[in-house]
Amino acid sequence: MLEIIQFLMDNQDVLHKLQEGTVSLIGVDADETKAILEVFFDVQNTVKDYYWN
């Protein structure tokens, strides 16, 4: 999983295509893909919520 995260960090275009649903990751199921996308795109909300609670 760490290799996938590193790949997506290095290849932001693939990350955005993954978010759009135009690509998929081999060997990664839908729940794992959703979790990966949440980590990349919901970090701002998580940080904000952490500091305001």
N, CA, C and O atoms as CSV, one atom per row, in Angstrom:
chain,resi,resn,atom,element,x,y,z
A,1,MET,N,N,0.820,-1.191,0.000
A,1,MET,CA,C,0.000,0.000,0.000
A,1,MET,C,C,0.869,1.262,0.000
A,1,MET,O,O,0.530,2.253,-0.647
A,2,LEU,N,N,1.979,1.222,0.721
A,2,LEU,CA,C,2.858,2.391,0.754
A,2,LEU,C,C,3.408,2.727,-0.630
A,2,LEU,O,O,3.585,3.896,-0.974
A,3,GLU,N,N,3.672,1.696,-1.410
A,3,GLU,CA,C,4.166,1.926,-2.773
A,3,GLU,C,C,3.104,2.599,-3.629
A,3,GLU,O,O,3.424,3.450,-4.459
A,4,ILE,N,N,1.844,2.229,-3.435
A,4,ILE,CA,C,0.745,2.849,-4.181
A,4,ILE,C,C,0.624,4.316,-3.799
A,4,ILE,O,O,0.478,5.174,-4.670
A,5,ILE,N,N,0.684,4.613,-2.503
A,5,ILE,CA,C,0.600,5.994,-2.034
A,5,ILE,C,C,1.747,6.817,-2.607
A,5,ILE,O,O,1.538,7.938,-3.071
A,6,GLN,N,N,2.954,6.267,-2.575
A,6,GLN,CA,C,4.112,6.979,-3.123
A,6,GLN,C,C,3.938,7.221,-4.618
A,6,GLN,O,O,4.252,8.304,-5.112
A,7,PHE,N,N,3.440,6.217,-5.341
A,7,PHE,CA,C,3.200,6.373,-6.775
A,7,PHE,C,C,2.213,7.505,-7.033
A,7,PHE,O,O,2.437,8.333,-7.916
A,8,LEU,N,N,1.125,7.547,-6.271
A,8,LEU,CA,C,0.117,8.587,-6.468
A,8,LEU,C,C,0.651,9.968,-6.092
A,8,LEU,O,O,0.266,10.968,-6.699
A,9,MET,N,N,1.517,10.028,-5.116
A,9,MET,CA,C,2.134,11.310,-4.756
A,9,MET,C,C,3.040,11.807,-5.875
A,9,MET,O,O,3.118,13.007,-6.139
A,10,ASP,N,N,3.718,10.880,-6.524
A,10,ASP,CA,C,4.623,11.233,-7.617
A,10,ASP,C,C,3.892,11.464,-8.933
A,10,ASP,O,O,4.431,12.108,-9.833
A,11,ASN,N,N,2.679,10.950,-9.055
A,11,ASN,CA,C,1.911,11.016,-10.306
A,11,ASN,C,C,0.521,11.582,-10.016
A,11,ASN,O,O,-0.476,10.860,-10.031
A,12,GLN,N,N,0.478,12.873,-9.757
A,12,GLN,CA,C,-0.768,13.527,-9.374
A,12,GLN,C,C,-1.849,13.406,-10.453
A,12,GLN,O,O,-3.038,13.392,-10.135
A,13,ASP,N,N,-1.448,13.320,-11.718
A,13,ASP,CA,C,-2.438,13.166,-12.781
A,13,ASP,C,C,-3.205,11.853,-12.637
A,13,ASP,O,O,-4.412,11.810,-12.876
A,14,VAL,N,N,-2.520,10.796,-12.252
A,14,VAL,CA,C,-3.180,9.503,-12.031
A,14,VAL,C,C,-4.118,9.604,-10.827
A,14,VAL,O,O,-5.208,9.033,-10.838
A,15,LEU,N,N,-3.699,10.320,-9.806
A,15,LEU,CA,C,-4.529,10.510,-8.619
A,15,LEU,C,C,-5.838,11.206,-8.988
A,15,LEU,O,O,-6.906,10.798,-8.531
A,16,HIS,N,N,-5.762,12.238,-9.798
A,16,HIS,CA,C,-6.979,12.955,-10.192
A,16,HIS,C,C,-7.865,12.104,-11.102
A,16,HIS,O,O,-9.091,12.182,-11.024
A,17,LYS,N,N,-7.254,11.300,-11.954
A,17,LYS,CA,C,-8.039,10.384,-12.786
A,17,LYS,C,C,-8.710,9.317,-11.925
A,17,LYS,O,O,-9.827,8.891,-12.219
A,18,LEU,N,N,-8.038,8.890,-10.874
A,18,LEU,CA,C,-8.621,7.930,-9.944
A,18,LEU,C,C,-9.834,8.552,-9.260
A,18,LEU,O,O,-10.858,7.894,-9.079
A,19,GLN,N,N,-9.716,9.808,-8.886
A,19,GLN,CA,C,-10.828,10.515,-8.252
A,19,GLN,C,C,-12.005,10.654,-9.219
A,19,GLN,O,O,-13.162,10.536,-8.816
A,20,GLU,N,N,-11.705,10.905,-10.489
A,20,GLU,CA,C,-12.750,11.039,-11.502
A,20,GLU,C,C,-13.379,9.700,-11.864
A,20,GLU,O,O,-14.483,9.652,-12.407
A,21,GLY,N,N,-12.680,8.622,-11.566
A,21,GLY,CA,C,-13.182,7.302,-11.893
A,21,GLY,C,C,-12.803,6.822,-13.280
A,21,GLY,O,O,-13.374,5.853,-13.781
A,22,THR,N,N,-11.840,7.493,-13.909
A,22,THR,CA,C,-11.430,7.108,-15.264
A,22,THR,C,C,-10.297,6.090,-15.278
A,22,THR,O,O,-9.977,5.530,-16.326
A,23,VAL,N,N,-9.686,5.847,-14.109
A,23,VAL,CA,C,-8.673,4.797,-13.983
A,23,VAL,C,C,-8.956,4.004,-12.714
A,23,VAL,O,O,-9.703,4.451,-11.844
A,24,SER,N,N,-8.359,2.840,-12.619
A,24,SER,CA,C,-8.444,2.049,-11.394
A,24,SER,C,C,-7.058,1.504,-11.091
A,24,SER,O,O,-6.173,1.500,-11.947
A,25,LEU,N,N,-6.887,1.048,-9.866
A,25,LEU,CA,C,-5.602,0.501,-9.442
A,25,LEU,C,C,-5.708,-1.017,-9.391
A,25,LEU,O,O,-6.601,-1.559,-8.739
A,26,ILE,N,N,-4.812,-1.692,-10.067
A,26,ILE,CA,C,-4.811,-3.147,-10.105
A,26,ILE,C,C,-4.503,-3.677,-8.708
A,26,ILE,O,O,-3.530,-3.264,-8.077
A,27,GLY,N,N,-5.335,-4.585,-8.239
A,27,GLY,CA,C,-5.123,-5.197,-6.937
A,27,GLY,C,C,-5.668,-4.398,-5.768
A,27,GLY,O,O,-5.459,-4.766,-4.612
A,28,VAL,N,N,-6.372,-3.298,-6.062
A,28,VAL,CA,C,-6.945,-2.463,-5.006
A,28,VAL,C,C,-8.460,-2.483,-5.180
A,28,VAL,O,O,-8.972,-2.122,-6.240
A,29,ASP,N,N,-9.173,-2.904,-4.141
A,29,ASP,CA,C,-10.628,-2.982,-4.263
A,29,ASP,C,C,-11.266,-1.607,-4.046
A,29,ASP,O,O,-10.577,-0.637,-3.730
A,30,ALA,N,N,-12.575,-1.535,-4.218
A,30,ALA,CA,C,-13.295,-0.266,-4.162
A,30,ALA,C,C,-13.189,0.398,-2.796
A,30,ALA,O,O,-13.062,1.620,-2.715
A,31,ASP,N,N,-13.240,-0.382,-1.726
A,31,ASP,CA,C,-13.142,0.194,-0.384
A,31,ASP,C,C,-11.752,0.787,-0.135
A,31,ASP,O,O,-11.627,1.851,0.470
A,32,GLU,N,N,-10.722,0.101,-0.598
A,32,GLU,CA,C,-9.363,0.611,-0.436
A,32,GLU,C,C,-9.156,1.872,-1.274
A,32,GLU,O,O,-8.497,2.816,-0.836
A,33,THR,N,N,-9.720,1.881,-2.474
A,33,THR,CA,C,-9.620,3.063,-3.328
A,33,THR,C,C,-10.298,4.252,-2.665
A,33,THR,O,O,-9.763,5.361,-2.670
A,34,LYS,N,N,-11.466,4.024,-2.101
A,34,LYS,CA,C,-12.190,5.089,-1.409
A,34,LYS,C,C,-11.357,5.616,-0.242
A,34,LYS,O,O,-11.283,6.827,-0.037
A,35,ALA,N,N,-10.740,4.740,0.510
A,35,ALA,CA,C,-9.904,5.149,1.643
A,35,ALA,C,C,-8.704,5.965,1.173
A,35,ALA,O,O,-8.355,6.970,1.792
A,36,ILE,N,N,-8.080,5.542,0.098
A,36,ILE,CA,C,-6.939,6.274,-0.455
A,36,ILE,C,C,-7.363,7.680,-0.855
A,36,ILE,O,O,-6.679,8.653,-0.535
A,37,LEU,N,N,-8.483,7.787,-1.548
A,37,LEU,CA,C,-8.960,9.096,-1.987
A,37,LEU,C,C,-9.321,9.980,-0.795
A,37,LEU,O,O,-9.086,11.188,-0.828
A,38,GLU,N,N,-9.880,9.399,0.239
A,38,GLU,CA,C,-10.198,10.175,1.441
A,38,GLU,C,C,-8.941,10.734,2.078
A,38,GLU,O,O,-8.931,11.873,2.545
A,39,VAL,N,N,-7.891,9.948,2.100
A,39,VAL,CA,C,-6.629,10.413,2.683
A,39,VAL,C,C,-6.089,11.604,1.897
A,39,VAL,O,O,-5.638,12.583,2.492
A,40,PHE,N,N,-6.130,11.533,0.587
A,40,PHE,CA,C,-5.571,12.605,-0.229
A,40,PHE,C,C,-6.446,13.850,-0.266
A,40,PHE,O,O,-5.928,14.966,-0.241
A,41,PHE,N,N,-7.752,13.678,-0.324
A,41,PHE,CA,C,-8.619,14.821,-0.588
A,41,PHE,C,C,-9.411,15.313,0.615
A,41,PHE,O,O,-10.014,16.384,0.535
A,42,ASP,N,N,-9.437,14.590,1.713
A,42,ASP,CA,C,-10.170,15.038,2.888
A,42,ASP,C,C,-9.247,15.452,4.026
A,42,ASP,O,O,-9.704,15.647,5.152
A,43,VAL,N,N,-7.958,15.589,3.748
A,43,VAL,CA,C,-7.002,15.944,4.791
A,43,VAL,C,C,-7.311,17.330,5.349
A,43,VAL,O,O,-7.209,17.531,6.559
A,44,GLN,N,N,-7.683,18.282,4.514
A,44,GLN,CA,C,-7.959,19.634,4.987
A,44,GLN,C,C,-9.095,19.628,6.005
A,44,GLN,O,O,-9.007,20.303,7.030
A,45,ASN,N,N,-10.151,18.881,5.737
A,45,ASN,CA,C,-11.259,18.811,6.674
A,45,ASN,C,C,-10.833,18.143,7.975
A,45,ASN,O,O,-11.238,18.579,9.052
A,46,THR,N,N,-10.033,17.107,7.892
A,46,THR,CA,C,-9.587,16.395,9.080
A,46,THR,C,C,-8.745,17.312,9.965
A,46,THR,O,O,-8.940,17.355,11.179
A,47,VAL,N,N,-7.820,18.037,9.364
A,47,VAL,CA,C,-6.959,18.933,10.130
A,47,VAL,C,C,-7.800,20.038,10.750
A,47,VAL,O,O,-7.633,20.354,11.928
A,48,LYS,N,N,-8.688,20.621,9.985
A,48,LYS,CA,C,-9.537,21.695,10.494
A,48,LYS,C,C,-10.388,21.187,11.655
A,48,LYS,O,O,-10.471,21.845,12.692
A,49,ASP,N,N,-11.010,20.043,11.496
A,49,ASP,CA,C,-11.847,19.481,12.552
A,49,ASP,C,C,-11.035,19.175,13.802
A,49,ASP,O,O,-11.513,19.353,14.923
A,50,TYR,N,N,-9.823,18.720,13.607
A,50,TYR,CA,C,-8.970,18.380,14.755
A,50,TYR,C,C,-8.665,19.629,15.593
A,50,TYR,O,O,-8.752,19.592,16.821
A,51,TYR,N,N,-8.315,20.705,14.941
A,51,TYR,CA,C,-7.941,21.906,15.672
A,51,TYR,C,C,-9.135,22.650,16.269
A,51,TYR,O,O,-8.982,23.381,17.248
A,52,TRP,N,N,-10.315,22.469,15.690
A,52,TRP,CA,C,-11.480,23.191,16.204
A,52,TRP,C,C,-12.241,22.416,17.251
A,52,TRP,O,O,-13.156,22.964,17.865
A,53,ASN,N,N,-11.900,21.163,17.479
A,53,ASN,CA,C,-12.616,20.375,18.503
A,53,ASN,C,C,-11.948,20.427,19.837
A,53,ASN,O,O,-12.429,19.818,20.792
